[in-house]
């Protein structure tokens, strides 16, 4: 009974947070169809036929922790209602515009054909091969944490929710993704999205003002001879480090560092 209440609450929470244009569909169960042509009243996504009644137009994209980011209006389809989904992480510089990933992991899966055990509401368990599911790709975030789980330490449910016994807590589909490796029968590695918040324009503006103020303060310390002592030099060095850090953060949040993230690190 408690599990039924949990699933009902989780389902309602997902609907209210995503406010999808597709009835009864969580945003995280949709894929971008803007690059797919309509044929015979439906759309084909990676061999999966999505009927027109499971599509809708969105002018935003969801980001972790319930935030929304404005996006050019585009068509999305509720692919997970047609075929069960499983989510794997993808490096940012490997993410494709249509939501795919160019890291070659799907080819690796086709050679190993791993599986996961899925628990249903009546406590029955079904073995699902990953290659028979829709593989969704999710990018990493700067505050992600890795967690390794062995058999018996977790349970995966039909709607993608995962229960971690050591935490005695449930994770919804937007709170994690699987680390891309094929050895699921030994250790299941999941990436937890545990950020406390995301940057918005309200945060970026004070950061830019801080950069200007730090530059002016540094210039004063370098210009005034009496301030060019050991303490002044230490302060200027600290200011310069903070300025560089803030600049990198602003560029990263603007998605301008995707191709040089290793160099920045």
Buried (B, 14 or more C-beta within 10 A) or exposed (E): EEEEEBBEEBBEEBBEBBEBBBEEBBBBBBBBBEEBEEEEEBBBBEEBBBBEEBBBEBEBBBBBBEBBEEEEEBBBBBBBBBBBBBBBBBBBBBBEEBBBBEBEBBEEBEEBEBBBEBBEEEEEEEEBEBBEBBBBBBBBBEEBEEBEBEEEBBBBBEBBBBBBEEEEEBBBBBBBBBBBBBEBEEEBBBBBBEBEEBBEEEEBEEBEEEBEEBEEEBEEBEEEEEBEEEEBEEBBEEBEEBBEEBEBBBEBBEEEBEEEBEEEE
